[in-house]
Amino acid sequence: MKAVVFPGQGAQRRGMGRELFDAYPELADEASEVLGYSLRTLCLDDPHRQLGRTEYTQPALFVVGALAHRQWRESTGDEPAFLAGHSLGEYCALHAAGAFDFATGLRLVQRRGALMAQARGGGMAAVVGVDAARLRELLDEGGFCGLTVANDNAPQQKVVSGDTATVDALVAYLEARDVRCVRLNVSGAFHSPLMQQAQQDFARFADGFALGDPATPVIANATARPYVPGRTARTLVDQIVQPVRWTESVHHLLDQGVTDFVELGGRVLGRLIDQIRSAPRPVARPDAPAARPETPAAALGSPLFRRRMGVRHAYAVGGMYRGIASAEMVVRLGRHRILGFLGTGGLPLPEIEQGVKEVQHGLADGQPYGVNVLADHDDPAAERALVDVLMRDGVPVIEASAFMQMTPALVLYRARGLRRGADGRTVCDHRIVAKVSRPEVAEQFMAPAPGTVLDRLRRENALTDEQAELARTVPMSHDITVEADSGGHTDGGVATVMMPAMLKLRQQAQDRYRYDEQICMGLAGGLGTPAAVAAAFMLGADYVLTGSINQCTVESGMSTEVKDMLQDVGIADTAYAPAGDMFEFGAKVQVLRKGVFFPTRANKLFSLYSHYAGLDDIPEKTRSLLERTYFGKSIEEVWDEVRTYLRSQGRDADIDRADAEPKQKMALVFRWYFFHTTRLAMNGDGSGKVNYQVQTGPALGAFNQWVEGTELASWRHRHVDRIALMLLDGAAEHIATACRHWRDTLGVPSA
């Protein structure tokens, strides 16, 4: 079995590519046109001594590697089983595998080289003659915990990156101990966290290209495993700050059966591969996992949640109401193997059906998605109708929101998806991700379905005997999201109080019911920065779920007018208001305060509802104010609209009750205002801007502050998948930094 490999920086030499430029003059000319200078002159003559400078080296090596591969393939007719490249060489490998064309690869490499050349304040040093374990000991003994092993080139050859002063100190420290250490002539700490600015700039640049998946497996430097479908751009972005795990990469290729390595574009890697093959391999611990996560971010949270949901990360995006969590949003997330929920609250059933079809059409089999189901306290029949549609269309996961008890519709969805596996265990084909903020509701989701509801559904022939029996062996939800204070419906809970309490309830439920499968506990609310996401995982969350930050993205179903407002909000620009769908109960939602009057007016309506027995009891002056500034029409006209809507839904009983009970009629009229203000915001109706109801939380303000001064300050550059990976990558770095800090502070030895 054959693998083709491409070298990186350091393989350049004057005169390289002469035969290739003669063989492929059109491509050589195309490269010169893209770069804006003669590549042939640079490589063959180097009159200005630029070939050794990063911004020139990288494009030159890419072109030589790409042309060398073309010549090799045309002359031999061979197709390798694998491709790999060292650092810059990985771009040659991806081009050879068809992930992008020649011009695209050259533009990416040119930008990468320019950004890396701009790096200042860092350095690198090669350490020769010690293995990884001994190098780690030396770094720890000397107090060099801030340095990164940036390149694991061979068992006895490593490269270390860090700030200039620390690298210089390391060179002196190792030389004093007779360890060969050579300072490299570079301006930056490549492949280390100090390259984060270059990484962010490159991410913005790469976002403008459509990069495909490699047709032939390419081994990624950052993971020492093949590229994962849908993550080509992200993996290249990560490569800038991640170590080059070349030794592991070669070991992986050998494990796959590779016997023949062909190096194209240089003569550097062959020697390293020979050293790797001849050196004894470290013995894996018996309990070591078979494979590493793709990135540090992929290690966050629960592997069980990731496996259960078929996702790469312990991260989900909540189903924001009225299609703000749009089909476009869910599809984009699913294609990156991130779980997103279609927002259905407040939408008519035909519109929901259409949204589900769009999601299913946009995703391939096995790509994750779900649909939000909002409890309908007014119309249980509508809730049941929605669940019937979701079961009919084969929706595998729902997000259950605002439930206070286990309704027949919810139990039906859960139980209808149960079957007995070949091993006799219960298999769950319908998953419920429950969103809870109260312990008594969480306990219901942690328990099996209520027997009374199961018996009722069985009598209706909605369930088989086996389904009803199996429903008594599993919890209503295996995945429960603890919702702290958040945008939209909120009980104002504090994550540091709620999460430990909910984890204890989880343990009690596991002990009581002895479930075969563990319940996973997620956390939502207030997650707008990497630090917040890191805190959630440190609190014990198995996964995180974000909301408000996704409302201000390209994929959001919210109007552009509202997105323009949201991108400028801060952490203090929200307020609490009554919830329109639970108005009489005093439930609260968190909404945008900056630039609108909605929260003040909504609270005024609830105050009037609390103080008066009916609309006729409200003083005439106040009624006139409501009609003029709140409703934009008379109270009678509002009631006519409400009555027409109720009649269209077959809710004549609600009309009769309102005619008989003035208080109920007042509640329905006031509820209309909440529907009206949401519609104004969703439509971007500028004439009613002061009445916009925009449900959001301070997490968005924190996110805005985090990305201030970057391209993401504008929502037009915000994409839900990119936000997810930025938060997770940042959270992983926060946790790693904190662990190093406390390990050093507390004197805990490293594992």
C-alpha positions in Angstrom: 0.0 0.0 0.0 1.3 3.4 -1.0 1.2 6.9 0.6 2.3 10.1 -1.0 3.7 12.8 1.3 4.7 16.4 0.8 7.3 18.3 2.8 6.8 21.7 4.4 8.9 24.8 5.1 12.6 23.9 5.2 12.5 21.9 2.0 13.0 24.9 -0.3 16.2 25.3 -2.3 17.3 27.6 -5.1 16.8 25.8 -8.5 13.8 23.8 -7.3 11.0 23.1 -9.8 13.1 23.8 -13.0 11.8 20.7 -14.9 8.3 21.1 -13.5 8.0 24.7 -14.8 9.2 23.6 -18.2 6.7 20.7 -18.2 3.7 22.8 -17.1 4.3 26.4 -18.3 0.6 27.3 -18.2 0.3 26.4 -14.5 3.6 28.2 -13.7 2.3 31.3 -15.5 -1.0 31.0 -13.6 0.8 30.9 -10.3 2.8 34.0 -11.2 -0.4 35.8 -12.1 -2.1 34.9 -8.8 1.0 35.8 -6.7 1.8 39.0 -8.6 5.5 38.1 -9.2 7.5 35.6 -11.2 7.5 32.3 -9.4 10.0 30.9 -11.9 12.5 33.7 -11.1 12.0 33.2 -7.4 12.6 29.5 -7.4 15.3 29.3 -10.0 17.3 32.5 -9.4 16.1 34.0 -6.1 17.8 37.4 -7.0 16.5 39.2 -4.0 17.1 36.3 -1.5 13.4 36.0 -0.8 13.0 32.2 -1.1 13.8 31.7 2.6 11.1 34.2 3.8 7.9 32.6 4.9 5.6 34.7 2.7 7.5 33.5 -0.4 8.5 30.1 0.8 5.1 28.7 1.3 3.6 29.6 -2.1 6.7 28.3 -3.8 6.6 24.9 -2.0 2.9 24.5 -2.7 3.4 25.1 -6.5 6.3 22.7 -6.7 4.5 20.1 -4.7 1.3 20.4 -6.8 3.2 20.2 -10.1 5.4 17.3 -8.8 2.2 15.3 -7.9 0.7 16.0 -11.4 3.9 14.8 -13.0 4.1 11.7 -10.8 0.5 10.7 -11.4 0.8 11.2 -15.2 4.1 9.3 -15.5 3.1 6.4 -13.2 -0.7 6.2 -13.4 -0.6 5.4 -9.7 -3.2 6.4 -7.1 -2.1 6.4 -3.5 -4.2 4.9 -0.7 -3.3 7.9 1.5 -1.9 11.4 1.3 -0.2 13.5 3.9 1.9 16.6 4.2 4.1 18.2 6.9 2.6 21.6 7.9 2.4 23.6 4.6 2.7 20.2 2.7 -0.8 19.4 3.9 -2.2 21.9 1.4 -0.4 20.0 -1.4 -1.9 16.7 -0.1 -5.4 18.3 0.0 -5.0 19.7 -3.5 -3.8 16.3 -4.7 -6.9 14.7 -3.1 -9.3 17.1 -4.9 -10.4 19.2 -1.9 -9.7 22.4 -3.9 -8.2 23.5 -7.2 -4.7 24.8 -7.9 -5.6 28.5 -7.8 -7.6 28.2 -4.6 -4.9 26.3 -2.9 -2.3 28.9 -4.0 -4.4 31.8 -2.7 -4.9 30.0 0.6 -1.2 29.3 1.0 -0.3 32.9 0.0 -2.5 34.3 2.7 -1.3 31.7 5.2 2.3 32.6 4.5 1.7 36.3 4.7 -0.1 36.0 8.1 2.5 33.7 9.6 5.3 36.0 8.4 3.6 38.9 10.2 3.8 37.1 13.5 6.1 38.8 16.0 7.2 38.1 19.6 7.6 34.4 19.2 10.3 31.9 18.3 11.0 28.2 17.8 13.8 25.8 18.6 14.6 22.3 17.4 15.5 19.8 20.1 17.4 16.7 19.0 18.3 13.5 20.7 15.6 13.2 23.3 12.2 11.5 23.1 8.9 13.1 23.9 8.7 11.9 27.5 12.2 13.2 28.3 11.5 16.5 26.6 8.4 16.9 28.7 10.4 16.2 31.9 13.0 18.8 30.9 10.3 21.4 30.2 8.7 20.7 33.5 11.9 20.7 35.5 13.0 24.0 34.0 9.6 25.7 34.5 9.0 26.0 30.8 5.3 25.1 31.0 4.4 28.0 28.7 6.1 26.4 25.7 4.4 24.2 23.2 5.9 21.1 21.5 4.9 22.4 18.0 6.4 19.7 15.8 6.8 16.0 16.7 8.9 15.3 13.6 10.5 12.0 14.7 11.0 10.0 17.9 14.3 12.0 18.6 13.5 15.3 16.9 11.0 17.8 18.2 10.4 21.6 17.7 9.3 23.8 20.5 7.4 27.1 20.2 6.8 30.0 22.5 7.6 33.6 23.3 11.1 34.7 22.3 12.5 35.2 25.8 11.3 31.8 27.0 12.6 30.0 23.9 16.0 31.7 24.3 16.1 30.6 27.9 15.2 27.0 26.9 18.1 26.9 24.5 20.6 28.0 27.2 19.0 25.6 29.7 19.2 22.6 27.4 22.7 23.3 26.2 23.9 23.4 29.8 22.6 19.9 30.1 24.3 18.7 26.9 21.0 18.5 25.0 21.3 19.7 21.5 18.9 22.6 20.9 19.0 24.9 17.9 17.2 28.2 17.6 15.3 28.4 14.3 15.4 31.5 12.1 11.7 32.3 12.3 9.8 35.4 13.5 6.8 33.6 15.1 5.9 30.8 17.4 4.3 28.6 14.6 1.9 25.9 15.5 1.2 27.2 19.0 -1.5 29.2 20.8 0.5 32.4 20.2 -0.6 32.2 16.5 -4.3 32.8 17.4 -4.4 36.2 15.7 -3.1 34.7 12.5 -5.6 31.8 13.0 -8.5 34.2 13.3 -7.5 36.3 10.3 -7.0 33.1 8.2 -10.4 31.8 9.3 -12.0 34.9 7.9 -10.1 34.6 4.7 -10.9 30.9 4.3 -14.5 31.5 4.9 -14.7 33.0 1.4 -13.8 29.6 -0.3 -15.9 26.5 -0.8 -13.5 23.7 0.2 -14.5 20.2 -0.5 -13.8 16.8 1.2 -10.7 15.0 0.0 -11.5 12.1 -2.4 -8.4 10.2 -1.1 -7.8 10.0 2.7 -5.5 12.8 3.9 -3.9 12.6 7.3 -4.3 15.8 9.2 -1.3 17.2 11.1 -3.5 18.3 14.0 -5.2 14.9 14.7 -2.9 12.3 13.0 -6.1 10.9 11.6 -7.9 11.3 8.2 -9.8 14.5 7.5 -13.4 14.3 8.6 -16.1 15.2 6.0 -17.3 18.7 6.3 -14.3 19.9 8.3 -11.7 20.7 5.6 -11.6 24.5 6.2 -11.9 24.2 10.0 -9.0 21.7 10.2 -6.8 23.9 8.1 -7.6 26.9 10.4 -6.9 24.8 13.5 -3.6 23.6 12.0 -2.1 27.1 12.5 -2.2 26.8 16.3 -2.1 23.0 16.6 1.1 20.9 16.8 2.3 18.9 13.8 1.9 15.3 15.0 4.1 13.8 12.3 5.3 10.8 14.2 1.8 9.8 15.1 0.7 10.4 11.5 3.3 8.0 10.1 2.4 5.4 12.8 -1.2 5.7 11.7 -0.3 5.1 8.1 1.9 2.1 9.0 -1.0 0.7 11.1 -3.3 1.0 8.0 -0.9 -1.1 6.0 1.2 1.5 4.2 4.5 0.0 3.1 5.7 2.5 0.5 6.1 6.2 1.0 6.6 8.5 -2.0 7.9 12.0 -1.2 7.1 14.7 -3.8 8.5 18.2 -3.8 11.5 17.6 -1.6 13.9 15.2 0.2 13.2 15.9 3.8 10.4 13.6 5.0 12.1 10.3 3.8 14.7 10.6 6.5 12.2 11.3 9.2 10.0 8.4 8.1 13.0 6.1 8.2 13.7 7.2 11.8 10.1 6.7 12.8 10.0 3.2 11.3 13.2 2.1 12.9 12.5 3.4 16.4 10.6 1.3 18.9 7.1 2.5 19.3 5.7 3.4 22.8 3.5 0.7 24.2 -0.1 1.8 24.6 -1.6 1.4 28.0 -4.2 -1.4 28.0 -7.0 1.0 28.9 -6.0 3.6 26.3 -8.8 4.7 24.0 -8.6 3.4 20.4 -8.7 6.9 18.9 -8.3 10.4 20.0 -10.9 13.1 19.5 -10.4 15.1 16.3 -9.5 18.3 18.2 -9.4 19.3 21.9 -12.8 20.8 21.4 -14.2 17.4 20.4 -13.1 16.0 23.7 -15.3 18.4 25.7 -18.5 17.0 27.3 -19.9 13.5 27.2 -18.9 10.9 24.5 -22.2 9.2 25.2 -24.1 12.3 24.2 -22.0 12.7 21.0 -22.6 9.0 20.1 -26.3 9.1 21.0 -27.0 12.2 18.8 -24.5 11.3 16.0 -22.6 14.6 16.5 -18.9 15.5 16.7 -19.3 18.0 19.6 -21.2 18.1 22.8 -23.0 21.2 21.6 -26.5 22.0 20.3 -28.4 25.0 19.1 -31.9 25.5 20.6 -35.1 25.9 18.6 -35.8 29.6 18.8 -39.5 30.3 18.2 -41.3 31.3 15.0 -38.6 29.9 12.7 -35.8 32.1 14.0 -34.0 28.7 14.3 -34.7 28.3 10.6 -34.4 25.3 8.3 -31.4 26.9 6.8 -29.8 27.1 10.2 -30.5 23.5 11.1 -29.2 22.3 7.8 -26.0 24.2 8.0 -25.4 22.8 11.5 -26.3 19.3 10.5 -23.9 19.3 7.6 -21.2 20.1 10.2 -22.5 17.3 12.4 -23.8 19.8 15.0 -27.3 19.3 16.4 -29.8 22.1 15.8 -33.5 22.3 16.5 -36.0 23.8 14.1 -37.9 26.5 15.9 -41.7 25.8 15.6 -43.2 27.8 18.4 -46.0 30.1 17.1 -46.0 28.7 13.6 -49.0 27.1 11.9 -48.7 23.3 11.3 -48.4 23.5 7.5 -45.4 25.9 7.9 -43.8 23.5 10.4 -44.3 20.6 8.0 -42.7 22.5 5.2 -39.7 23.4 7.5 -39.2 19.7 8.4 -39.2 18.8 4.7 -36.6 21.4 3.9 -34.4 20.2 6.7 -34.7 16.5 5.6 -34.1 17.4 2.0 -31.0 19.5 2.9 -29.3 16.8 5.0 -28.0 13.4 4.1 -28.9 10.2 6.0 -27.3 10.2 9.5 -26.7 13.9 9.7 -28.2 15.2 12.9 -31.2 17.5 13.3 -34.2 17.9 15.6 -37.4 19.9 16.0 -38.5 22.0 18.9 -41.9 21.2 20.5 -43.3 24.0 22.7 -45.9 22.9 25.2 -49.3 24.2 24.2 -51.2 24.8 27.5 -54.2 26.3 25.6 -54.6 23.7 23.0 -53.4 20.2 23.8 -55.0 18.9 20.5 -52.6 21.2 18.6 -49.6 19.7 20.5 -50.8 16.2 19.6 -51.3 17.1 16.0 -47.7 18.4 15.8 -46.3 15.2 17.4 -48.3 13.1 14.9 -46.7 15.0 12.1 -43.2 14.6 13.5 -43.7 10.8 14.0 -45.1 10.5 10.5 -42.1 12.3 9.0 -39.6 10.3 11.0 -38.1 13.1 13.1 -35.6 11.3 15.4 -35.1 14.0 18.1 -37.3 16.7 19.6 -36.5 19.5 22.0 -39.3 19.7 24.6 -39.7 23.3 25.9 -42.0 24.9 28.6 -43.5 21.6 29.7 -44.7 21.4 33.3 -45.9 17.9 33.2 -45.7 14.8 30.9 -48.5 15.3 28.4 -50.1 12.5 26.3 -48.5 13.9 23.2 -45.0 13.9 24.7 -45.4 10.4 26.1 -46.7 9.1 22.8 -43.7 10.4 20.9 -41.3 8.8 23.4 -43.1 5.4 23.6 -43.9 5.1 19.9 -40.1 5.0 19.2 -39.3 2.2 21.6 -38.5 -1.4 20.6 -36.7 -4.4 22.0 -33.2 -4.9 20.7 -31.6 -8.3 19.8 -29.9 -8.3 23.3 -33.3 -7.8 25.0 -32.5 -4.1 25.9 -34.8 -1.2 25.1 -33.8 0.7 22.0 -34.9 4.3 21.7 -35.6 5.6 18.2 -37.3 8.7 19.4 -35.1 11.0 21.6 -36.4 13.9 23.7 -34.0 16.6 24.7 -35.9 18.2 27.6 -35.4 21.9 28.5 -36.0 22.5 32.2 -35.5 25.1 34.8 -37.3 23.6 37.8 -36.3 20.5 39.8 -39.9 19.1 39.9 -40.1 19.2 36.1 -36.6 17.7 35.8 -37.6 14.8 38.0 -40.6 14.0 35.7 -38.3 13.8 32.7 -35.8 11.7 34.6 -38.6 9.2 35.5 -40.3 6.7 33.2 -43.6 7.8 31.5 -46.5 8.1 33.9 -48.4 4.9 34.1 -51.8 6.6 33.9 -50.9 8.3 30.6 -49.5 5.0 29.2 -52.7 3.2 30.1 -54.8 5.9 28.5 -52.8 5.8 25.3 -53.0 2.0 25.3 -56.8 2.1 25.6 -56.8 4.5 22.6 -54.7 1.9 20.7 -52.1 4.6 20.2 -49.5 2.2 21.6 -48.8 -1.5 21.5 -48.5 -3.5 24.7 -44.8 -3.9 24.1 -44.3 -0.1 23.7 -46.2 0.6 26.9 -44.2 -2.0 28.7 -40.8 -0.7 27.4 -41.8 2.9 28.3 -41.7 1.9 31.9 -38.0 0.9 31.6 -36.5 4.2 30.3 -36.7 7.8 31.4 -38.8 10.2 29.4 -35.6 11.9 28.5 -32.1 10.7 28.4 -30.8 14.2 27.7 -31.9 17.0 29.9 -30.9 20.6 29.4 -30.8 22.8 32.5 -31.8 26.2 31.5 -30.3 29.0 33.6 -31.3 32.7 33.0 -31.7 33.1 29.3 -33.3 34.9 26.5 -37.0 34.2 26.0 -38.9 32.2 28.7 -36.8 32.2 31.9 -37.1 31.6 35.6 -34.0 33.6 36.1 -32.0 30.7 37.5 -28.3 30.8 38.4 -26.2 28.1 36.7 -23.9 27.6 39.6 -26.9 26.9 41.9 -29.0 24.9 39.4 -26.4 22.6 37.8 -25.1 20.9 41.0 -28.6 20.4 42.3 -29.8 18.9 39.0 -26.8 16.6 38.8 -27.7 15.3 42.3 -31.3 14.6 41.0 -29.8 12.8 38.1 -27.8 10.5 40.4 -30.8 9.8 42.5 -32.9 8.9 39.4 -30.1 6.6 38.2 -29.9 4.9 41.6 -33.7 4.5 41.9 -34.5 3.3 38.4 -31.3 1.5 37.5 -31.4 2.6 33.8 -29.2 0.7 31.4 -28.2 4.0 29.8 -26.9 7.1 31.6 -28.9 10.4 31.6 -26.9 13.2 30.2 -27.3 16.7 31.7 -26.7 19.8 29.5 -26.5 23.5 30.4 -28.1 26.5 28.6 -28.4 30.1 29.4 -25.8 32.8 29.4 -23.4 31.0 27.0 -21.9 33.7 24.7 -18.2 33.4 25.2 -15.6 30.6 25.4 -15.1 31.3 29.2 -18.8 30.8 29.8 -18.8 27.6 27.8 -15.7 26.4 29.7 -17.5 27.2 33.0 -20.5 25.1 31.9 -18.3 22.0 31.2 -16.4 22.6 34.5 -19.7 22.6 36.3 -20.3 19.1 35.0 -22.4 19.7 31.9 -22.3 16.8 29.5 -23.2 19.2 26.7 -24.0 22.8 26.1 -26.9 24.4 24.2 -26.8 28.0 22.9 -29.6 30.3 21.9 -29.5 34.1 21.8 -26.2 34.3 20.0 -27.6 32.4 17.0 -30.4 34.8 16.5 -27.9 37.3 15.1 -26.5 35.2 12.3 -26.8 34.9 8.6 -28.9 31.7 9.0 -31.4 33.2 11.5 -35.0 33.7 10.5 -35.1 37.0 12.2 -35.5 40.2 10.1 -32.4 42.1 9.0 -33.6 45.2 10.8 -33.6 43.3 14.2 -30.2 41.7 13.5 -28.8 45.2 12.9 -30.1 46.2 16.3 -28.9 43.0 18.0 -25.3 43.2 16.8 -24.8 46.3 18.9 -26.4 45.2 22.2 -24.4 44.9 25.4 -24.8 42.7 28.5 -27.1 45.3 30.2 -29.5 45.9 27.2 -32.2 43.3 28.1 -35.2 43.4 30.5 -37.9 41.0 31.7 -41.4 41.1 30.5 -44.6 39.0 30.8 -44.7 35.9 28.5 -47.5 36.3 26.0 -48.3 32.6 25.8 -48.5 32.3 29.6 -49.7 35.8 30.3 -52.2 35.0 33.1 -49.7 32.9 35.0 -47.1 35.7 35.3 -44.4 33.8 33.5 -41.5 35.9 32.3 -39.5 36.3 29.1 -36.2 38.1 28.7 -36.3 40.6 25.8 -34.3 43.4 24.1 -34.7 46.7 26.0 -32.3 49.0 24.0 -34.1 51.1 21.4 -37.7 49.7 22.1 -40.6 50.3 24.5 -41.9 46.8 24.5 -40.8 45.6 28.0 -42.2 48.7 29.6 -45.5 48.4 27.8 -45.8 44.7 28.3 -45.3 45.1 32.0 -47.9 47.9 32.0 -50.4 45.5 30.4 -49.8 42.9 33.1 -50.2 45.6 35.8 -53.6 46.5 34.3 -54.6 42.9 34.1 -53.7 42.4 37.7 -55.7 45.5 38.9 -58.9 45.4 36.9 -61.6 42.9 36.4 -62.2 43.6 32.7 -61.5 46.0 29.9 -64.5 48.2 30.7 -63.0 48.9 34.2 -59.9 50.5 32.7 -60.0 54.3 32.8 -60.9 55.9 29.5 -57.6 57.9 29.4 -55.6 54.6 29.8 -57.7 52.8 27.2 -57.1 55.6 24.7 -53.4 55.4 25.3 -53.4 51.7 24.7 -55.3 52.0 21.4 -53.1 54.9 20.2 -49.6 53.8 21.1 -49.8 50.1 22.0 -52.3 48.5 19.6 -52.5 51.1 16.8 -56.3 50.3 16.6 -59.3 50.2 18.8 -59.8 47.5 21.5 -62.9 46.4 19.6 -60.9 45.9 16.4 -58.4 43.9 18.4 -61.1 41.7 19.8 -62.6 41.1 16.4 -59.2 39.9 15.2 -58.8 37.6 18.2 -62.3 36.2 17.8 -61.8 35.5 14.1 -58.5 33.7 14.8 -60.1 31.5 17.6 -63.0 30.6 15.4 -60.6 29.6 12.6 -58.9 27.2 15.1 -62.2 25.7 16.2 -61.9 27.3 19.6 -65.4 28.5 20.0 -65.5 27.5 23.6 -62.7 30.1 24.3 -64.9 32.8 22.6 -67.9 31.8 24.8 -65.8 31.9 27.9 -64.4 35.4 27.0 -68.0 36.7 26.4 -69.0 35.4 29.9 -65.8 36.3 31.8 -64.5 39.9 31.3 -61.2 39.0 32.8 -60.6 36.3 30.3 -61.5 38.6 27.4 -59.0 41.2 28.7 -56.3 38.5 28.8 -57.0 37.5 25.2 -56.9 41.1 24.0 -53.7 41.8 25.9 -52.2 38.5 24.5 -52.8 39.9 21.0 -50.3 42.7 21.7 -47.5 40.1 22.3 -48.3 38.3 19.0 -48.5 41.7 17.2 -45.1 42.9 18.6 -43.4 39.6 17.6 -44.8 39.9 14.1 -43.5 43.5 13.8 -40.0 42.3 14.7 -40.0 39.3 12.5 -41.2 41.3 9.5 -38.8 44.2 10.3 -41.7 46.6 10.1 -40.0 49.9 10.8 -43.2 51.8 11.5 -43.6 49.8 14.7 -40.0 49.5 15.7 -40.6 50.9 19.2 -43.0 48.0 19.9 -40.6 45.2 18.7 -40.6 42.2 20.9 -37.2 40.5 20.6 -36.5 37.7 22.9 -32.8 37.6 23.8 -30.5 37.5 26.7 -27.2 39.0 27.9 -25.2 36.2 26.3 -25.5 38.0 23.0 -24.1 41.2 24.6 -21.2 39.2 25.9 -20.6 37.6 22.5 -20.7 41.1 20.8 -18.1 42.3 23.2 -15.9 39.2 22.5 -15.9 39.7 18.8 -15.7 43.5 18.9 -13.1 44.8 16.4 -13.2 41.7 14.3 -15.1 40.7 11.2 -17.7 39.1 13.3 -18.7 42.4 14.7 -21.1 42.4 11.8 -23.8 39.7 11.8 -23.4 39.4 8.1 -20.2 37.4 8.8 -21.6 35.3 11.6 -22.4 31.7 10.7 -23.8 29.3 13.3 -21.3 26.5 12.7 -18.4 28.9 12.9 -19.7 30.4 16.2 -20.0 26.9 17.6 -16.5 25.9 16.8 -15.0 29.2 17.9 -16.7 28.8 21.3 -15.7 25.2 21.7 -12.1 25.8 20.6 -11.8 28.8 23.0 -13.4 26.8 25.8 -11.0 24.0 25.3 -8.1 26.4 25.5 -9.6 28.0 28.7 -9.8 24.7 30.4 -6.3 23.6 29.3 -4.8 26.9 30.6 -6.7 26.6 33.8 -5.6 23.1 34.4 -2.0 24.0 33.8 -2.3 27.0 36.1 -3.8 25.0 39.0 -1.5 22.1 38.4 1.5 24.4 38.8 -0.1 26.4 41.6 -1.2 23.4 43.7 1.9 21.4 42.9 0.0 18.5 41.4 2.2 16.3 39.2 1.2 15.9 35.5 -0.2 12.5 34.5 
